[in-house]
Amino acid sequence: MNLSGKLLEIFQTKNISDKFKKREFVVEYAENANYPQTIAMEVQQDNCSILDKFSVGDTVDVTFDLRGRKWVSPQGETKYFNTLVAWKLAKAEGNNSGAEETSFMADDPDDLPF
C-alpha cells in the first residue's frame, strides 16, 4: 500500500523489549484537502534510524504493510489492533531537497524481524 503526505511528527525510537524496537511517525494525508487525515505509522528494528534522513514538513511517499492482530484481555474481552509498518520511504517530487528514496527490504528475504 502507498500514501503521500506531509511529515507532521517523528518520534524517538522505543525499545519495546530486548529484541524489538520501533519508531513512530505521523503523516498528514490529504486526499480531500478539506478533510486531511493524520496517519500514525512506524518503522521497526534496524530501520528506525532511516527517519533521521527526513524532517518534519517534508512531503513523503510511504510504502507500507497493513498488519493486524487479535488480543483477548484477562477479562475475556476481544480487541483488534492495526499497525501500518513502513518499508519504503521517499521524499516526494517537488521537495526542495530533491528526491531521495530509502527501502527497508533486507538483502535476505528470509531475515524477518519476528
N, C-alpha and C positions, 0 to 999 in steps of 0.2 A: 504494500500500500504506500501511497505517496501523498504528501501535502506540502504546500508552500506557505510561508508566513514570516512574520517578524519575530525575532527572538525577544521575549519580554523579560525573562529571568534565566539565570544559570546558577544553580546551587552547588555547594561543595559536595565532594564525594562522601558517601556514608558507608562505613564498614558495617554491614548487617551481621556478618559472622566472620570467623577466621578465614573462610573460603569464599565469601561472596561480598561484593561491593557494587554500589550503583551510584549514579549521578543523575539527578533530575534536572530538567529544563522545561521552560514553558514557551510555546509558540502561539502567537495570535493568528488565527486562521480566519480570513475574511472572504469566504466565497460570496457572501452577500455583505457589502460594505456597511449596510445599516445594522447588521447583527453579527459583529465579529465574535468569534469563539476563542476562549483561552484553553489551549490543549496542553495538558501535562504529559511529558514523555520522559524516557530515561535511556541511558546507555549503561552497560554493565561490564564488570570485570576490568580488563586491561583497556577497554575503550573509554573509560572515564576521563582520561587526560585529553582525549580528542577535542573536547569542548573548549580547551584552552586556546584553540586557534580561532574562536569565534567571540564576538562581543554582543552585548545587549544592543538591540537596534538593528543588527544585521538581518537582511532578508535571506532566508534559507529555504532550500528544498530538502525535505527529510523523507527517507525511505525507511519504513519500519514494519515490524510484525505486530499483529494484534494477538495478545495472549490472554487467556482467561483461566480461572480455576475456581473450584468449588471448595468451601470451607464449612465445616459443621462445628458450631461452638460447643463448649462443655454442657450447655443447657439444651442442646439438640437443635438449635436454630440454624438453618442453612443459609449461607450468604455466598454471593458470587462476586468475584473481583476481576477487573480487566486491567491490563498493562499494555502500554504502547512502547515497544522496545526498538529503538532506532538502530539501524545497522549501516546506514549511509547518510552522510550529511554534506551538503554543498552550499556555498554561497550562491544565491540566485543571480542570474544575469541581471545586470543593471546596478549591482553593488559597486561602489566606487573602488573597492579593493580588488576587483576582478574576480573571476570565477575560480573557486578552489573547491575541490571535491575530496572527500575522505570516505573510504569504505572500511567497514569494520569486519569484513569477512576474513576469517583466518585462512592461512595457506592450506591447512589441513581441515577439510570439511567435517571430519570426524572428531575434531577437537572442540567439543561443545562445552559451554560454561556450567553445565549441570550434570 
